[in-house]
């Protein structure tokens, strides 16, 4: 027969769920992230925010364990919201969500206090793993768990220095990866499979790349990329 005291003690030692605030200006993104996390055991969504100011208010009032923060937020950009929160509530672990981010922005975010950066293209595959890495005291950068932040920052700074030495025509890191795939002869389907994104997303990337480089075909893009050293050609 169960004793009341033992039952009460068991209940009191139950592990509390990880409390999360989701801050993104797109309701569809918030809905998708909420659904993903609610299907994972041990996570509880306690608040949502649609702009940077509300993200700060919600975080300071609710004191969540984790804030998922979009970099491109109205009223107050994500990095500024990150800075404001870290100044007043450094305990919260902040993971940035972004469609695109430069190496320099990653460095700045980590120096301010971010614990992880996830590309929205990779949220479905990375979010749960990133959350668990960050909650364990590590970092999540570039789709990988990072234990040594100093070493990671040094690597990122070297990458930023290398990129700054060459002209990239305003191409984002992901767009440069797509360019490399095109030079290697990949189809849109190949690119989509490699980066776990849709073919429609690949087409949008290519359209942006064509606009930025002034080319109009895949062949012209490949020749342009080689001529302007946008890709490294391994022998």
C-alpha positions, 0 to 999 in steps of 0.5 A: 500500500502506498504511503501518502508521505512517499507519494507526496515526496515523489511528486515534489522531486519531479523534474520541472519542465524547461520554460521557453519564450518564442520571439519571432515577428512571423506568427507561422514561425512561432506556431511551427516552433511551438508545435515542435517543442510541445511534441518534445517531453520536458518543454513548456512554452510560457510566452511569445513575442512579435517584436524586440521590445515585447521579447525583452518585456516577456523575458524579464517578466516571465524569466524563462530558462530559454529564449528563442529570439529571431535576429530580424525583429521589428521595433528593436533588432534581435541583437539589440534585444539580446544585449538588453536582456543580457544586461538585466537577466544574464541567467536566461539562455538565448538561442538566435533564430535567423534566415541568414547571418554573417560570421561577424554577426555570429561573433558579436552575438556570442560575445554579447551572450547568445548560447546558440544560433540556428538557421531557420532552414535547419530548425526542424533538424537542429532545434531539439539538439540545440536546446539540449546542448545549450541546457547542458551548458554548451553552445550550438553554432553552425549546426554543431554542439560546441564545448570550447567557446574560445576556440570556436570564436577564434575559428570564426574570427579567422573565417571573418578575416578571410572573407573580408579579404575578398569581395563577395558581392553581398552574397550571404554565407548560405548563398555562397554555399549554393554558388559552390554547389552550382560550380560543382554541377549540382541540380536544385534538387541536389542543393535542396537535399544537401542543405535540407531545404525545399527546392523553392528555397533554392530557387529563391537563393538563386534568384537573389544570387543572380540579382547580386552578381548580374548574371542570368544563367547557371553557366554564367554564375559558375564562370563568374564565381570562378573568375571572381574567386567566390569558390575554392577549386580543389585540385 
